[in-house]
Amino acid sequence: MTTISTRHALLHVSLDADLRLRYRLEIDDESIVGNGPLLAHLTGITACHTNGPSDLQAASSRLRQLARRSGVLPLSIDQPIKSWAFRGGDPILFVKCADERIDEIPWELLPSGQRWPNVLVARLGADSADAAKLQIAEPQVLLVVAWRHVGATKAGMEREVAELPKRMQGTALQVVTLEDPTQRQLLDACRAHKPLVVHLATSELVRTDRGPGIEVAARADSSAPAPDPVVLDELAAALRACGSTQLVVLSIRDSNEGAALMSRRSGVPAIGWLGPVEDQTAIDFSFLLYDRLAARRPLTRTIREFTSALPFGADGRRNGLVVTWLPSCSDWQLPIERRQTGQVAHVAKPEAPAAPEQLEVSLDFSPVPVISQALLHSERSCVARLALNSSGDASGVILQVTCDTGAGRSSVRRTLALTRGMTPLPERSFSFPVLYELASRRVSRRAINFTVSLTRGDTLLCEETRSSLWLGFDEWLDREDAWCFAPAYVQPLNPTVLEIVRTASETLKLLGDSTDTFQGYQRPDYTRRQLEALFQTLRRREYALDYTVPGPLVYTGDAQPPSGQRVRLPHDILRYRRATCYDLVLLLAACVEQVGLRPLIVLAVNHAVLGVWNNAADYDQYWRSREQARTSDAFGEDWMMREPGDLKSIVERGAIELIECVYVTRADRRFRDACAGWLRGSWADLIERFQAAVDVHRARRSVPPTSSPESECHVG
């Protein structure tokens, strides 16, 4: 058994003849075995890199789902790891896969799925005996290799390559940049410079007959065909023969397979990305990585710092999953030499001590550009990004973020220990009570300021102010990133809604039996009659609602066309007896939710209709299947349908009832017209204009109803 530290554990994963996962855990001088699920349960929804990043995101969702149900690891494996993790410290779980088919499973997500606190997962790419033997070369070189003219070159990669030499000034690493090299040119550069670190940057890896590689574009001034791709297997062999390289970084999306190959063949650590990665995330990681390595920080500690600080983006989507391949079970610290300042000999008198280096700190800060009450009540962060860049180490630094609404202020303070280089901060840790005060007072649109300052003692190190737009309580944004918040405007406890439902109870008795009441899904085949009672109630003479086009439109910044409209809340609709299609959908959805049914808001270009699940079984079946094959971690994907074909098939098999709510205002239309119109020919128009279907009931775990002026006087 491999000898490992008490804060390290080693999980061997292999496949049996039935392609079922087999585990052997080495932990606390014990060896524990166990059986896992079939490989197809974890990788059946992905085809490695063949089908692209969305499949990898689906695999990630599937792993987390199985992890929550204890379907990935048996209790005999999970419980010892959990007990070991709760001892504190910085535990590292090394995962060693005996079959390359297991490599694409996102093991890095196990700690969150299994609830292991502070556990970092690293892949073990080679046996310790295969680790490359180090031959330190002078100077120590960081070789940055970029292929900028292949495919859609991202601005982020351009910035990353341009900034790395500047950020390494003052360190022992000498940066050498190589642009668009052929394989021969790259191998020659490795032999000439004997790099300590090799950084590869391009848009994506390609498949060659010798494994993963990097495409090289033809020269613009040449008629010759494009050179052959750079084959990573040959590059790894050359680096191993060189003997000086101690780290390979693939700043490339979907580069896990390439990182695994580089580590196994070269015998050195390799870092890549499992699935897609956003530009800013890749830049943040590269800058943080090299800043920390230059300060002689262990590699695993740097990876832990990054993943704990920026696990998700501002929209809730995982920005990128770092995958680390190591040749041995260790924290792995690069042998970077400290820069020597030289010695002074034969000095006649002592020199005055050098003045302490002045600490320079800069901020990379941006708040969410538009803040609505829906976003606030959903407990989403108002800080989109916050990162610090320091010229040196410093303790006792006070970070203060202040939100000034013009009517009051809220501040969040943190005491930080800065380290040289970039330090991203988790944006979800900032909350400002003054914003909730704006919401409770129903303050209309205004600009609000966020000020970030860093102080040390009495010295102000830096300060920046940014502005956001605060929207009024009745302003709705018709934008893709805001559709998921639509259920916030559905208010089932609004007194007007309660009054409509009370009146509809009498209508329900007239449509059926005098003993009929609203019962949600407790009675089979009863949903349609309950919907008809609500529909017919709103057509009564005392309501006499009229359809109207949207009133004052909502603009944000220089947005053209307008970004949304003002929402008429239930009491306004009945008071003025006017409503748009969207207003009517929200009103009926609130009534439907109040009587125990499950509504959907179906959004289309310049239109909206109401959907209602006909029974709870179809609802559960659909969302269970979505959980198993979800392709995105974005906020809202758990309660939104984005494919029109999904909605069409569900409606046509009778699982969802679609209702054209505008027919409430038309005397020549009946309830059956509002339901049957879609099946008689309106589908093509709806599908062509379809944007999303938002499940209100499903969203309630994350998007509660906002308050309205009338609802505050109601206690229910």
N, C-alpha and C positions, 0 to 999 in steps of 0.2 A: 504493500500500500504506500502511496506517495506521502511523504512527510510534509505537512502544511501547517501554517500558523493557526492559532486558536481563533483568530478573527477571519480566517479563510475556510471555506468549505468547497468541496469538489463534487460535482454531480456528473457522473458518466451517463450518457444516453446512447442506447443502441437499439437495433430493431431485431425482433425475432422472426421466425419463418413466416408468421402471419402478418408481418408488417405492423406489429404492435410495439409501442415504446417500452423499453426495459430500462430501469434506473438502478444505479448503484451510487449511494451517497457516502462520501468520506467526510466525517465531521466528528470533532472531539475524540479522535483516536478510535472511532467506531466505523464500521462498514455496514450500511443498511441497504437492502435491495427491495425493489417494488416494481409493480407493473403499471403501465400507463395506458392511455387510449390508443386506438388505431391511428396510425400516421395520417390516414385520410381524414380523420376528424379535425386535425389541425391544419393540414395543408391541402385538403381536397378542394378548397375554394380558391386556391392560388396555384399558378403555374410558374412559380419562381419569377424570373424577370421577363418571361415570354409575353405575358399579358399586361404588363405595366404596373404602375404604382397603385392603382385603385385596388388591384387584387391583394397587394401586400397590406393595404389598409383593412381590407375585409378579413384577412388572416389575423391581423391584430385584434380586431373586434371579436372574432371568434375565440381567440385565445383568452381574452379577458372574460368573455361569457362563460367559458368552460372553467376558468380559474375560480370564478365566483361560486360555481356549483361543485367545486373540488373535483372537477373532471380531468384536470391536467396531471396533478400529482396525487398519488394515494396518501392517506393519512400517515402511513408509516414513514413517508418521506417529508410530507409537509410539516408535521408537528415538530420533529427535531430541528428543522430549519427555523420555524417560528420561535421556538424556545431560545435557540442560539442567537437569533436576530435581536430579541428583546433584552439581551445583556448590554446593549449599547455599543459604543465604539463605532468603528467604520467597517462593518462586515462586508466581505466580498464573496459572492458565490461564483465560482468558476464552473462553466458548463463545457464539457468535452464531448463532442458528438463523434460517434464511431462511423457514421454514414453521412455523406454530404447531403442526402435528401432531408436530413433533419436540420441542416444549417439555416433554412429559410424560416423556421419557426421563430417568432419574435420573443425569445426567452427574456429579453430585457424588460418585458411587461409583467413578468411573474411577480415581482415585489408588490406592485399595486394590486394585481388580481388576487394574490394570496394574503395580502395585508402583512407583509414583512417590513417592519420599519427600518428605513435607512440602509437597505441592502442594495449593493451595486452588483449587477450581473456583468461578467466578462467572459468572453469565449476563450477556450484553450485551444490554440491552433496546432501545437506540436508538442512532442514530448520534450522534457527538459534537456535531454541529451542532444536534441536537434537544434537547440538555440545557437544562433550564430556567435562565433568567437569574435570579440571586439578587438579591433586594431585602430587606436585613436589616431586620427590624422590631424595635421595642423595646416591651415586654420580649420576650425569646425564649421562646416558649410551646411546651410539650409538650402537645398536645391528646389526651387519653385518652378514647376513645369506646367505650362498652360497651353491648351489648344483652343485658341480664341475664335477660330473661323469655321468651326464645325457646328452645323445645325443652328439653333437659335441661341446665340451667345447671350448670357444674362449680364445685365449691368453689374449685378452683385459680384460675379466672378472677376470682371474687369477691376472693380474696386479692391477686391481681396488681393489680387496679384500686384496692384500698384501700391497698396498700403503696407504690405508685409515688410519690404525692405526698410521703410521708415520706422516701423514699430520695433524692428530689431536693432536699431541704432543704440549704441551704448551697452549692448550685450556681447557675449562671446561668440554669438552665431553670425557668420558672414553669409548674407543672402546672395545667391546666384540665381538669376531668372533666365529661363530658357523658353522661347515661344515657338509653338508649332513645329517641334522637332520630329524628324522621322525616327524610326526605331534605332537605326545606326547612330544617328546624331545623339540620341538620348543615352545609349549605352556608352558611347565615347565620352560624353560629359560625366557620367557616373565614374568611369575609370580615371578621368583627369582630376575631378574635384574630390573624389572619395567622400561624398556627403554623409554627414551624421544623420540628417533627416531629409526625406524626399517627400515633397508635397505635390500631388497631381491634381490638376483642376481642369475639368472639361464639363460638357453638358450631360453626357451619359456614356456608359460603356456599350460596346457593340460585341456581337458574337462572332468569333472567328473559328476556323477549323481546329485551332489550338487553344480554345478556351476564351475567356473574356479579354477584350482588348480596347484600344482607344483609336478612333478613326482619325486619320490625318488628311486634311484637305489639300487639294492641288494648289500650287502657287498661282496667284492671280495673273502674274506676268509670264506664265509658262503654258504651253499647249500640251505638255506632257500629262499623262493620266495621274490620278492621285496615287501617292505612295501606299504601300501596304500598311494596314493598321499596326500600331504598337501592341505587341502581345505581352500581356502582364506576366505570363509564365517565364518568358525569356528575360524580362526585366528583373524578376525576382531572383532568377539564377545568377544574373550579373551582379546584383547587389550582395548576394551571399558570397560570391567569389571576391568581391571588393573588400568585404570584411569590416568596413567602417560604419555602415548604415545601421542605425539603431531604432528607427521609426519610419514608417511609411503612412502618409495621410492621403486618403482619397476623398477630396472635396468634390464628390460626384454623387448625384442622386442614384438610388438603387445600386449601391456599390458594395453591398455585403459580400456577394460572391467574390468580387475582386479582392476585397480586404482579406477574406479567408485564404484565398490562393496565395496572396503576397506573404502572409504570415507563415503559412505552412511551408512554402518553398524557400523563403529567405531566412526563416528562423528568427524573425524580429517582430515586435509589435506592429500591428496595422490597424488603422481606424477608418471606418467608412460609414455610410448611412443606409439604414434599412428602410426602404421606401423613399418617398419624395422628401425634399427639404426646401424650405423657403430661402431666398437669397440672404435676407438679414440674419437668419438663424445660422447659416453656414459661415457668414462673416464673423458673427459674434463668437462662434466656437473656435474658428481659426485664431483670432486675435487672443482670446482667453488662453487657448492651448499653448501658444508659443510664449506668451507673457509668463505663464506659470512654469513652463519648462526651463525658460531662461533663468528663472529664480530658483531652479533646482527643486521644484515641487514634484512629487511622485505623479506618474501619469494617471493612476487610478483615482487619486484625490482630485485631480483636475476634472476628470470626467464626472465624478460625483458632484462637484461644485456646479458644473454646467447643467446637468440633468435635473438637479434639485431646484435650480434658480429659474430655468425656463422650460418647464415641462409642456406648456401649452401656449398657443398664441392668443392674441386679443379676442379672436372670434371663437375661442374654445377648441380649435383644431390643434392637434399635435403638430408642432412645427417640423419635427424631424426626429428620428430615433437613431441616436449614435450607437454604433456597434463597435466593440473593441475586441480585437484578437491579440492574445498574448502567448508567448512561447512557453511560459512557466507560471506557476502560482506565486506571484510576488506583486508588490505594488509598482515595481518597474520605474526606476528613476534614471533618466538619461545622464550620462557622464559629461555634462556640459561644464567646461572649465570657467571659473570666474575670471573676469577681465583683470589683468594685472596692471597696476598703476606704476610699476617700476620702483627702484630703490634709489635713495640719495646717499652718496658716500662723501666723506671728508668735508663735512659741513662745519664751518667755523663756529657758528652759533645756532641755537635751536630756531627753527622757523615757527612762525605763528601758526596756530592750528587753523586748518581750512574752515571756512564758514560752512555751516550745515547746508546741505542742498535744499533749496526751496521746493516745497511740495506743490505740484501743479495738478489740478483735478479738473476734468471737463465732464459735462453731462450730455447724455443722449436721451432726451425725454420727449414724449409726445402723449397727450391725453386722447381719449376717444373724441373724434371731431364733433359728433352730434350725440347729445345725451337726452333720452326721453324717459318719461316716467316708467314706461314698460321695461326699459333696460334696467332702471334703478330697482324696481320691485322684483326683478328676476335675479338680483344680487350679482349682476355682472360688473366687472371692474370698470371704473372710469379712466384708468391709466392703461394706455395701450402698450407703452414701452418705457422702461427706465433702466439705464445702464450707466455706470461710472467708469471713467478712465483715469487712473492715477499714475503719476510719474514715479511713485515709490510706495513703500510700506508705511502705514500710519495707523495708530490706534486712537480710540477716543474721538472719532469723527462723528459729528451729529448731522444726520440727514433729516430735513424737515420738508414735508410736502403740505402746502396750504391751499385750500380751495376757498376762493373769495367769490361769493355770489352777488355782491352788491348789497345784500341784506344781512350778511353775517359771514363768519369764517369758521372753518374746521381745519385742524392741523393734525398730521400724523408725524411722530418723531421716532427715529431709530438711531441707536448708537452702533456704529460700524467700525470694524477693523479692516482698513483698506490694504490691499496688496497691489503690487505694481501691475499695471495693465488694466484690462477691461473686466468689470464685475457686473454682470446682469443681476437685477433684483426681481423677485417674483411680484408681478404687477397685481396679483389678486390679494395681496396683503394690505391694500390701501382702501379704506372706507371713510366717507366724509358725511357725518350726520347732518350738516347744513343743507345738503342736497335733499334729504328727506323732509327738511323743513320747507324747502321750496315746493316740494310735491304736496305736502299737507295744506299749504296755503294756496295751491293751484296758481302759482305764479306763471304768467304768460312768457312768451319767448324773450330771451335775453342772452347776452354773452356773459360767460363766467370765466374766471382766471384760475389757473393752477400755477403756483410758484414753488419751485424746488430749490433749496439752498443747502450747502454743505459748509459747516463751520468746524473749526478746531480751536478750542479755547476761545479767545476773543477775535480770532482771524476768520474772516469770511473767505472761503476757498473758491466758491463759485455760486452763481445764482442764475436761474432762468425762469421766465414766465411764458406760459402758453395759454391760449384761449380755446374754449369749446362753446358750441351753441346749445343752449338749453331750450327744449321745445315745450310748448304749452301742453297741458294735460289732455287736450282734445286734438292734438296734431298727430297724424299718422303718416309714416313714411312708406310709400309704395316702392320699396327697394328690396333687392334680393336678400341683403343682409338684415333686413328688418321684418321680413315676412314671418319669421319664427316667433315674433313678439305679438302677432295679431290676437292671440287669445287673451292678452291683457285687457283688451277693450270689450271682452264679453263679460258682463256683470250679472251673474245669476241671482245675487242678493240685493240688487237694486230695488227699492220700494216699488217703482213703476213696473218692473218685471214681475214682482210678487203679486201685484194687483192684476196684471194681465193673466197670470196663471190662475188666480182665484176665479176670474170671470170665465176663463177657458174650462174650468171644472164643470161649470153649468153647461157649457156648449158640449162637452164630452158626454154628459148624460143625455142630451137631446139627440146626439148622433148614435147612441147605443142604448144602454140600459140605465135606469135611474140609480142603480147602485155602482155604476162605473166610476172609477177614480184613476188618477195618474199613478202608474205603478212601475214606471221604468221598464225593465226587461223581465219583470217577474211573471208576466203572462205571455205565452208564445203568440206570435202573429197579432200583436196588439200595438206595435210601434206605429204603424201607419195611421190608425185611428187617433192616437194621441197627437200625432203631427197635424192631422186634419183639424182637430179641435183648436189647436193653437193658431193655425192658419186662418180658420173661419172667424175666430175671435177678433183678430186684427182687422177683419173686413167689416166688422159691425159698424153701424151708423154713428155711434158715439165716438169712434176713432176716425173714420173717414180719411184715411191717409192718402196723400198724393205723392207721386214720384217726382223727384227733382234732380237736376244735375248737381254735381259737387259745387259747393259755394266757394269761398276764398281758398285758393290753392296754397299748398305748402311748398315753399322753395327753401333749399339749403345752399347757401353760398351762391355760386354762379351756375347752379344746376339748371339745365335746359334739356328736356322739358321739366315741368314741376315735379317735385319728388313725392308728393302725396296730397292729402286733403285733410280738412278738419272733420272730425268724427262727431256726428250728432249722437249724444248719449240718450238712453231710453226716455228720460223725462222730457228732453228737448223734442224728441220725435213726436210724442203725444201732445206736447204743449202747442207746437207749431204745425203739427200734422203734415210734415214734409220730411222726406228721407230719400237718400240715394240707395242704389242697390247694395252698396257696402254697409250703410247704416242699417238697412233692413235685415241683412244677413247677421250682423252682430246682435240685433234685437231678438230675432228668432232663435239664434244660437243660445242666447242667455236663457230664453224661455225653455228651450229643449234641455239645456243642462240642468235647469231648476227642477224639472220633472223626472230627472234620473236617466235621461237618454244621453247619447254621446255624439256631439255634433262635430262637423268639420267645416272649416272656412275654405271654399274652393276659389282661388284667385286666378283670374285671367286678365289679359290686357284690357283695361278700361271696363272691367266687369267683375262681379263676384256672385256666386250662388252658394246655397247651403247644402251640405251633405250631412246625413245622419245614418249611423250604423243601425241596421235592422235588428241585430241581436248581439249579445255579448260574446257568443262563441266565435262568430266570424271576426269580430274585433280582436279577440285574443289570438286566434290562429294567424291572422295577417301580421300582427306586430311581433309575434313569436318568430315567424319566418324572417321578418326584417332584422331582428336581433341577430339571427344566425348568419345573415349575409350582408350586414351593413357595410357600406363601402367608404364611410367617412366618419370622423370623430367630431365634426363641426357641431357647434351649439345649434340645436334645433333639428338635426337630422333624425333624432329619435322620435319625432312626432310630425314629420313632414313627408308627404309623397311628392316627389319631383318628376316622376315619369307619368305622362298622361295615359300611357297604355295600362299602367297599374290601376289607375282609377277607373278607366273604361271597363276593364275586365271584371272588377269588383262590382261595379254598378250593374253590369249586364247579367251577372249571376245572382243578383238580388240581395247582395250583402249590404249595400249602401243605397239609401234613397236620396236622390238629388232633387232639390226644390228650387224653382225659380221664384225668389222672394218678391220680385217686382210685381208679380201677379196679385199680390195682396192689394195693390192699389188699383187694380183694373176690375170693373164690375162685369165685364164680358168674359172673365176667366174664372175657372173653378180650381179646386185643389187638385183634381185629377189632371187638369191641364198643366199645372205647375210641375207635376211629377212626370207625366208621360211625354211632355214636349221633347225631352232629351232623347228619348228612344225613337222618336218619329223623324229625326233628321237634324237636330241641332248639334249632334255630337261632333261633326266635322269642324264646325265653327269653334266650339268650346276647346276641342283638342288642339286646334291650330293656335289658339290664343292662350292656352293653359300655361300657368306659371308654377303654381304649387297648391297642394291641398294640405291644410294645417289642421291636425287633429287636436281639438280643444281639450278633451278629456285627458289625452296622453300628455299634453303639455303642462298640465297643472302641477306636476312635480317640480317644474322649473319656472313656470310663468303664471303667477297668481293674478287675479283680477286687480286692476287699479281701482282706486276709490274715485267716486264722483261727488259733486257738491250735494246731491240729494241723498246719497247713501249714508252720509255721516250722521244723519238724524235717525237712522234706522238701527235698531238693536235686534238682531235675529240670530 
